[in-house]
Amino acid sequence: MAARGDYILIKYNGVGEDLYHETLITGVSAEDPTEVTLYTADRDHYQFNIAPGDDVEAVYWIGLPGGRPAHVPENQIYRFRHNVPPNERQRLFAEAQGMLGAAPAPPPAPLAAPMRNVQRQGLGRPAGAAARRAEPGRVWVVAKDHGRHQKGDSVEELPAGAVVLGERAVVPTADGSTAFLQMIPQDSIDEFKMDDLRVMPVKFDGMGRRRRLFQDGVASFVPDEPEGGLGLEGPGTVSLRCQTYVERSQTPVSQHASWRATSGVSSGDRSVFEHEVLSEVLESMVCTDQLHAPALRSAELVCRRFQLIESAHSLNPSAPDYSAADQHMGWGRRRQGMMVAPLLQQHVATALRDEHQVAKEQRKAH
């Protein structure tokens, strides 16, 4: 059960990375032991419900700072960078009583002016009264998560003491840290907040290396098509191919070994080497680079080349047929250097078919 003065690790849902946040419990509600007040490594103090649910994936009690469960890697823990002295703890405990006895914690305080002059560091010029507001049609937003302020949160006016660097600003805050702001078009705030669909949250193995299991990466794929599409003709095939690997308890590299053994293609054939390289590329994308492969044109081209090689060798392993290469790859190119627009090609084919049908009917009439 939660107790005042305990340290816990919290893993939040939807934060965008697999981090466990070391947090101090400063108060516990008498009515609900999961309703607590928390003091974080970023020096935020607020009321929160730590029951696993929409906001919380997992909570671990560690008692004292520096503790961790055996299965949680140290490099995935966001810890306190400062000690909380006894007088500060007593102040937080008293503040927590007020929070739990009244309404939930108020929204984050606005970014405040500092007691120090950042201009001395040569970063830029102080924002005068006229420069504190963004240009018409534009708005100042938080450029990077800072404490309880999230990327994309708008700031109506820069506080006194802010330093402007063109369309960026450095805003020292009341707790002595520094926040970074950016001026963007007002109608692009949602786009600015959007995480890159091409990148998955980074995971590390027990030795601190960038690594996730292939099946875990595939389980993280989302069906959404990337903004603007892939720019290729035909449907995307990355998700289906990767899901098939998992269903067969394979990875791209192990599937290559299986294909090489059963396809009948000579081990010295260049297609075997190319197939192996593509296998390593696709597996590295998911496991090491930790990219959301279905959103990448490059990954789609890799998977289509896989399918082209396997299809070309399927009828005669020693005499592959690559005549359908353009259709497989979907990039609109044609052999002999021709570049025919797909819609024009479709129009010509339809016109020829219609003319052929007319001539046929005329012959029948005669």
C-alpha positions as CSV (number, residue, x, y, z in Angstrom):
1,M,0.0,0.0,0.0
2,A,1.2,3.5,-0.8
3,A,2.7,5.4,2.1
4,R,3.9,8.9,2.4
5,G,7.7,9.1,1.9
6,D,7.9,6.1,-0.3
7,Y,9.6,6.2,-3.7
8,I,7.9,4.4,-6.6
9,L,8.6,3.8,-10.3
10,I,5.7,4.7,-12.6
11,K,5.5,3.7,-16.2
12,Y,2.9,5.9,-18.0
13,N,0.8,4.9,-21.0
14,G,1.2,6.8,-24.2
15,V,4.3,8.8,-23.2
16,G,6.2,7.7,-26.3
17,E,9.1,5.8,-24.7
18,D,9.6,3.0,-22.3
19,L,10.7,5.0,-19.3
20,Y,10.1,4.3,-15.6
21,H,9.8,7.6,-13.6
22,E,11.2,7.6,-10.1
23,T,8.7,9.5,-8.0
24,L,8.3,10.5,-4.3
25,I,4.8,10.0,-2.7
26,T,4.1,13.0,-0.5
27,G,0.6,12.2,0.6
28,V,-2.1,9.6,0.4
29,S,-5.9,10.1,0.4
30,A,-7.7,8.7,3.4
31,E,-10.7,7.7,1.1
32,D,-8.7,6.1,-1.7
33,P,-5.2,4.8,-1.2
34,T,-4.5,5.0,-5.0
35,E,-5.2,8.8,-4.9
36,V,-1.8,10.3,-4.0
37,T,0.3,13.4,-4.4
38,L,3.6,13.0,-6.2
39,Y,6.8,14.9,-6.4
40,T,8.8,14.2,-9.6
41,A,12.4,14.3,-10.7
42,D,11.4,17.5,-12.6
43,R,10.4,19.1,-9.3
44,D,6.6,19.0,-10.2
45,H,4.2,18.4,-7.3
46,Y,0.6,17.3,-8.1
47,Q,-2.2,15.1,-7.3
48,F,-2.6,11.8,-9.3
49,N,-4.3,8.4,-9.2
50,I,-1.6,5.7,-9.5
51,A,-4.1,2.8,-10.2
52,P,-3.1,1.1,-13.5
53,G,-5.5,2.2,-16.2
54,D,-5.7,4.6,-19.1
55,D,-2.8,6.8,-17.7
56,V,-0.7,4.3,-15.9
57,E,0.7,1.0,-17.2
58,A,2.6,-0.1,-14.1
59,V,3.7,1.0,-10.7
60,Y,6.6,-0.5,-8.6
61,W,7.3,0.3,-5.0
62,I,11.1,0.7,-4.5
63,G,11.0,2.3,-1.0
64,L,14.2,4.4,-1.2
65,P,15.7,6.3,-4.2
66,G,17.9,4.2,-6.4
67,G,16.0,1.0,-6.0
68,R,14.6,-1.0,-9.0
69,P,13.0,-4.3,-9.8
70,A,15.3,-6.9,-11.3
71,H,13.6,-6.9,-14.7
72,V,13.8,-3.1,-15.2
73,P,17.0,-1.9,-16.8
74,E,18.7,1.0,-15.1
75,N,19.0,2.9,-18.4
76,Q,15.2,3.0,-18.7
77,I,14.7,4.8,-15.3
78,Y,14.3,8.6,-15.2
79,R,15.7,9.3,-11.7
80,F,16.0,12.3,-9.4
81,R,19.1,14.3,-10.1
82,H,18.9,16.0,-6.7
83,N,18.4,15.0,-3.1
84,V,15.2,16.0,-1.3
85,P,16.4,17.4,2.0
86,P,14.3,16.9,5.2
87,N,13.0,20.5,5.3
88,E,11.9,20.2,1.7
89,R,10.2,16.9,2.4
90,Q,8.3,18.5,5.3
91,R,7.2,21.4,3.1
92,L,6.0,19.0,0.4
93,F,4.1,16.8,3.0
94,A,2.3,20.0,4.3
95,E,1.5,21.0,0.7
96,A,0.2,17.6,-0.1
97,Q,-2.3,17.7,2.8
98,G,-3.8,20.9,1.3
99,M,-4.0,19.2,-2.1
100,L,-5.8,16.1,-0.9
101,G,-8.1,18.1,1.3
102,A,-9.2,20.4,-1.5
103,A,-9.8,20.2,-5.2
104,P,-7.3,18.4,-7.5
105,A,-4.1,20.2,-8.3
106,P,-4.5,23.3,-10.5
107,P,-3.1,23.3,-14.1
108,P,0.6,23.8,-14.6
109,A,1.8,27.2,-13.6
110,P,2.9,29.5,-16.5
111,L,6.5,29.6,-17.4
112,A,7.9,32.2,-15.1
113,A,10.8,34.7,-15.4
114,P,14.1,33.7,-13.8
115,M,16.3,35.5,-11.3
116,R,19.3,35.1,-13.6
117,N,20.2,36.8,-16.9
118,V,20.6,34.3,-19.7
119,Q,21.8,36.9,-22.1
120,R,25.2,36.8,-20.4
121,Q,25.7,33.4,-22.0
122,G,25.5,35.0,-25.4
123,L,22.3,33.2,-26.5
124,G,20.4,36.1,-28.0
125,R,18.6,39.3,-27.2
126,P,16.1,39.8,-24.3
127,A,12.5,39.9,-25.6
128,G,11.2,43.4,-25.3
129,A,7.6,44.2,-24.6
130,A,6.8,44.2,-28.3
131,A,8.6,40.9,-29.0
132,R,6.9,38.9,-26.3
133,R,3.9,38.2,-28.4
134,A,4.1,36.1,-31.5
135,E,3.7,37.6,-35.0
136,P,0.1,37.8,-36.4
137,G,-1.1,34.3,-37.3
138,R,1.7,32.7,-35.3
139,V,2.0,31.5,-31.7
140,W,4.7,30.6,-29.3
141,V,4.7,26.9,-28.3
142,V,6.8,24.7,-26.1
143,A,9.3,23.0,-28.4
144,K,10.2,20.1,-26.1
145,D,8.5,18.5,-23.1
146,H,9.4,20.4,-20.0
147,G,8.1,19.2,-16.7
148,R,4.3,19.3,-16.9
149,H,4.4,21.4,-20.0
150,Q,4.1,19.2,-23.1
151,K,5.5,19.8,-26.6
152,G,3.0,22.0,-28.5
153,D,1.5,23.7,-25.5
154,S,0.9,27.3,-26.5
155,V,2.2,30.3,-24.5
156,E,0.3,33.5,-25.1
157,E,3.2,35.8,-24.2
158,L,6.8,35.3,-23.4
159,P,7.6,36.2,-19.8
160,A,10.0,39.0,-18.8
161,G,13.5,37.7,-19.0
162,A,13.0,35.5,-22.1
163,V,15.7,35.5,-24.7
164,V,14.7,35.4,-28.4
165,L,16.7,33.7,-31.1
166,G,14.8,34.4,-34.3
167,E,11.8,32.1,-34.2
168,R,13.0,30.4,-31.0
169,A,13.2,31.5,-27.4
170,V,14.9,30.4,-24.3
171,V,12.7,30.8,-21.2
172,P,14.4,30.2,-17.8
173,T,11.7,29.1,-15.4
174,A,11.1,29.8,-11.7
175,D,12.7,26.5,-10.6
176,G,16.0,27.4,-12.2
177,S,15.7,25.2,-15.3
178,T,15.3,26.3,-18.9
179,A,12.5,25.8,-21.4
180,F,12.7,26.2,-25.1
181,L,9.9,27.7,-27.2
182,Q,9.3,28.0,-30.9
183,M,7.1,30.4,-32.9
184,I,5.0,28.5,-35.5
185,P,1.9,29.1,-37.6
186,Q,-1.2,29.0,-35.4
187,D,-3.0,26.5,-37.7
188,S,0.0,24.0,-37.5
189,I,-0.1,23.3,-33.7
190,D,-1.7,19.8,-34.2
191,E,0.9,18.9,-36.8
192,F,3.7,20.2,-34.5
193,K,2.5,18.0,-31.6
194,M,2.3,14.9,-33.9
195,D,4.9,12.2,-33.2
196,D,6.8,10.9,-36.2
197,L,4.8,7.8,-37.4
198,R,8.1,6.4,-38.9
199,V,9.8,5.9,-35.5
200,M,8.9,3.6,-32.7
201,P,9.8,4.2,-29.0
202,V,13.4,3.1,-28.4
203,K,14.0,0.0,-26.3
204,F,17.2,-1.3,-24.8
205,D,18.3,-4.8,-23.8
206,G,19.9,-5.8,-20.5
207,M,23.3,-4.7,-21.7
208,G,22.2,-1.2,-22.7
209,R,22.1,-1.9,-26.4
210,R,19.4,-0.6,-28.7
211,R,17.4,-3.8,-29.3
212,R,13.8,-5.0,-29.4
213,L,12.5,-8.5,-30.4
214,F,11.2,-8.7,-33.9
215,Q,7.8,-9.9,-32.8
216,D,7.5,-7.0,-30.3
217,G,8.3,-4.6,-33.1
218,V,5.6,-6.1,-35.3
219,A,3.1,-6.0,-32.5
220,S,3.7,-2.3,-32.3
221,F,2.8,-1.7,-35.9
222,V,-0.3,0.5,-36.5
223,P,-2.5,0.2,-39.6
224,D,-2.5,3.9,-40.3
225,E,-1.1,4.8,-43.7
226,P,1.7,7.4,-43.5
227,E,0.8,11.0,-44.2
228,G,1.1,11.5,-48.0
229,G,1.2,7.8,-48.7
230,L,4.2,5.8,-49.9
231,G,4.3,7.0,-53.5
232,L,4.1,3.5,-55.0
233,E,1.5,1.8,-57.0
234,G,-0.3,-1.1,-55.4
235,P,-1.1,-1.9,-51.7
236,G,1.4,-1.9,-48.9
237,T,2.9,-5.3,-48.1
238,V,5.2,-4.7,-45.1
239,S,2.7,-5.4,-42.4
240,L,1.4,-8.6,-43.9
241,R,4.9,-10.0,-44.6
242,C,6.1,-9.2,-41.1
243,Q,3.0,-10.6,-39.5
244,T,3.6,-13.8,-41.6
245,Y,7.1,-14.0,-40.2
246,V,5.7,-13.9,-36.6
247,E,2.9,-16.4,-37.3
248,R,5.6,-18.8,-38.5
249,S,7.9,-18.1,-35.5
250,Q,10.4,-16.6,-37.9
251,T,12.3,-13.4,-38.5
252,P,13.5,-12.1,-41.9
253,V,17.0,-13.7,-41.3
254,S,15.6,-17.1,-40.3
255,Q,13.1,-17.0,-43.1
256,H,16.0,-16.4,-45.5
257,A,17.7,-19.6,-44.3
258,S,14.5,-21.5,-44.8
259,W,13.9,-20.1,-48.3
260,R,17.5,-20.9,-49.3
261,A,17.1,-24.5,-48.2
262,T,13.8,-25.1,-49.9
263,S,13.7,-22.9,-53.0
264,G,16.0,-25.0,-55.1
265,V,18.0,-21.9,-56.0
266,S,21.8,-22.6,-56.2
267,S,23.7,-21.3,-53.2
268,G,26.0,-19.4,-55.6
269,D,23.2,-17.6,-57.3
270,R,23.3,-13.8,-56.8
271,S,19.7,-13.8,-55.8
272,V,20.6,-15.8,-52.7
273,F,23.1,-13.1,-51.6
274,E,20.6,-10.3,-52.4
275,H,17.9,-12.1,-50.5
276,E,20.2,-12.4,-47.5
277,V,21.2,-8.7,-47.5
278,L,17.5,-7.6,-47.7
279,S,16.7,-9.9,-44.8
280,E,19.4,-8.2,-42.7
281,V,18.2,-4.8,-43.7
282,L,14.5,-5.4,-42.8
283,E,15.4,-7.1,-39.5
284,S,17.7,-4.2,-38.6
285,M,15.0,-1.7,-39.4
286,V,12.7,-3.2,-36.8
287,C,15.0,-4.6,-34.1
288,T,17.9,-2.1,-34.0
289,D,16.9,1.1,-35.7
290,Q,13.4,0.5,-34.3
291,L,11.6,2.1,-37.2
292,H,7.8,1.7,-37.9
293,A,8.5,-0.2,-41.2
294,P,5.0,-0.1,-42.7
295,A,5.3,3.7,-42.8
296,L,8.5,3.7,-44.8
297,R,8.8,3.6,-48.6
298,S,12.2,2.1,-48.2
299,A,10.9,-0.8,-46.2
300,E,8.1,-1.4,-48.8
301,L,10.6,-1.5,-51.6
302,V,12.7,-4.0,-49.6
303,C,9.6,-6.2,-49.1
304,R,8.5,-6.0,-52.7
305,R,12.0,-7.0,-53.9
306,F,11.8,-10.0,-51.5
307,Q,8.6,-11.0,-53.2
308,L,9.9,-10.4,-56.7
309,I,13.0,-12.6,-56.1
310,E,10.9,-15.4,-54.6
311,S,8.3,-15.2,-57.3
312,A,10.8,-15.0,-60.1
313,H,12.5,-18.3,-59.0
314,S,9.3,-20.1,-58.0
315,L,8.6,-21.8,-61.4
316,N,12.2,-22.5,-62.5
317,P,14.8,-22.0,-59.7
318,S,17.7,-22.0,-62.2
319,A,16.0,-19.6,-64.7
320,P,14.2,-16.8,-62.9
321,D,11.6,-14.8,-64.7
322,Y,11.8,-11.1,-63.8
323,S,9.4,-9.9,-66.5
324,A,6.9,-8.6,-63.9
325,A,9.6,-6.6,-62.0
326,D,8.0,-3.2,-62.8
327,Q,4.6,-4.4,-61.6
328,H,6.0,-5.9,-58.4
329,M,8.0,-2.8,-57.5
330,G,5.2,-0.3,-58.3
331,W,7.5,2.6,-59.2
332,G,6.0,3.3,-62.6
333,R,9.2,2.6,-64.6
334,R,9.2,0.4,-67.7
335,R,11.9,-1.5,-69.5
336,Q,13.9,0.0,-72.4
337,G,14.0,3.3,-70.6
338,M,10.3,4.1,-71.2
339,M,8.4,6.3,-68.8
340,V,4.7,5.9,-69.3
341,A,2.3,7.5,-66.9
342,P,0.0,4.8,-65.4
343,L,-3.2,6.7,-66.2
344,L,-2.0,7.2,-69.8
345,Q,-1.2,3.6,-70.1
346,Q,-4.6,2.7,-68.8
347,H,-6.2,5.1,-71.3
348,V,-4.3,3.6,-74.2
349,A,-5.2,0.0,-73.2
350,T,-8.9,0.9,-72.9
351,A,-8.9,2.7,-76.2
352,L,-7.2,-0.3,-78.0
353,R,-9.6,-2.7,-76.3
354,D,-12.6,-0.6,-77.5
355,E,-11.3,-0.4,-81.0
356,H,-10.7,-4.1,-81.1
357,Q,-14.3,-4.7,-79.9
358,V,-15.7,-2.4,-82.6
359,A,-13.7,-4.1,-85.4
360,K,-14.9,-7.5,-84.1
361,E,-18.5,-6.4,-84.2
362,Q,-18.0,-5.1,-87.7
363,R,-16.6,-8.4,-88.9
364,K,-19.5,-10.2,-87.3
365,A,-22.0,-7.8,-89.1
366,H,-20.4,-8.5,-92.5
